[in-house]
Amino acid sequence: MPKKSSNQSGNLFDPSRGTTAIIRDLVKDLDRTPSTRRPSDISRAITSVLSDRHKEEIVEAALLKYYYAEELKPYQAELIKMQMHLESTGKKMIILFDGRDASGKGGTIRRVTRYMNEKRYRVVALGKPNEIQRTELHIKRYIEQFPHAGEIVLFDRSWYNRAMVEPVMGFCSSDQYKRFLKKVNSYEENFILDAGKTVLLKLYFSVSKDEQAKRFERRRNDPLRQWKLSEVDLQAQDLWDEFTEKKRVLLQKTHTSSSKWWVIRSDNKHLARRETMKLILNSIKYRGRSRTLNFKLDPETVIPGNVELKRMAQEKKQFGSALR
């Protein structure tokens, strides 16, 4: 009887296994399985001009992409269960995706919502306020986008723009910035957390300066990503320390026991996406939750805002400024 491969055993995508071991087992399985299909003319033409090294790199990249997608699927299935629970109970969920430019917010949102019921969630990414909105309460246009009963709204940047991008780039006055920080906690208590019907998750995606520079360079050179480059992007590296200081004040003033910030380390995009899904799933009890899936958060990837604040203080004391 032939030996059962790791792929057939069902343990291939065990998160506790190393990626290298998984790739090695996959390749062994492929080597043991005789091909029943003839390669196409296109694939033969491509492989004929590739070196062995390039072939290995392509195979590894393809397998990694496949592995990462497969590892996320059980959590994406749990998100559907959670979504159904919210609908049946009439609860609402608001998830804020804030942080530096090129920190992986958009890619994470796409993975979180990949298989969700499109009728029960919305992704909101508001542009610049118009003339009328500039005369109104800053948070008003965000409140207008809040979820209905049983709905999830994911904000790709939120009202916390007033605490980060706007003051650094000069898009708001110093008085507006200070007034926002003074009132935002009460806004959240009154408009969101009242009566316990709404779950609010505040996520700050934290990318290192070197990784941000690499991602900007990729956007600059890739015609499919050039549209992502903005005025803020072009100045983000030069204004790194200013953004870091605004992050420190943000966590100090707006991380509360009832409305916490969670900092997501996002240099590794896959880990950031997986751990964000776990964090969302851990935020509410829902029916049918898997008893075998690992929901434990990676403490190196997901960090409570108050813990991040202490780390920033230690780095400032040691290096003269926080590193993120």
C-alpha positions, 0 to 999 in steps of 0.5 A: 500500500503506498505511503500516505503523503503529508498532503493526504494526512490533513496536517499540511497546513498546520500553522505550527509547522514551518513554511520551509517544511511545508514547501519541501513536503509539497514538492516531494508529493509532486515528485511522487505523483506522475503527471497525467497531463501533457504541458501546454505549448506555452508552459513548455516554451516558458520552462525551456528558457528558464534556469533551474534556479528560476524554476525553483524560485517560481515554484516556491513563490507559487507554493507560498502563495497557495499555502498562505491562501489555504491557511487563511481559509479556515479563519475566513469561514469563521468570519462568515459564521460570525457575520451570520451571528451578527445578523441573527442577533442584530448586533453591529460591528465597526472596524477601523483600519488606521496607520501609516501609508503602505502598512497593509490596511487595504490588503488586509481588508480584502482578505477579511471580506473575501468570502463574506456576504456582500449584503451584510458588510461595507468598506468605507474609504472617505475622501476629502470633506467637501465645503459643507462637511468642513463646517460640520462636526468632524465625525459626522460624515463617519457617523452617517456611514455607521452600520445597520443592525446585523452589519459590519462596516470596515473603515479604510482610515477613520475619523482618527485621520484628524489625530494623525495625517491631518495635523502632520500634513497641515490639513487641520489647525492645531485647535481642531487637532486638540479639540478632537483629542479632547472629545473623541472618547466621549464621541465613541461612548455616546455614538458607538458603545451605547447600549452594547449593541455595537462592537468597535475594533480600532486597529493601527497597522505599524510598518517599519520605515525600511519596509515602507520605503520598499513598498513605496518603491514598488508602487512607483515602479509598478504601473498597476500600483502607481495609482496608490501613490498620494501626496502623503505617500511622497512625504511620509518618509521625510515626516516619519518622526512627526507621524511617530509622535502623533501615533504616541499621542494617539495611543496615550489619549485615545486607548481606553479600557472600553475602546482599546487600540490594537497595534498590528505589526505588518512588515509580514503581510501574511501574519498581519492578515491572519492575526487580524482575522483572529482578533476580529473573531475573538472580539465577539462570541458566536455560534458554531465557533471551531473547537480545533482552529488556533485562535490564540493571538501572536503577541509579536504581531498583535500588541495592545495599545498601552503595551505599544505605548510603553515600548515607544517610551523605552525606545525614545529613552534608549535611541532618542525616538521610537522606531515605529 
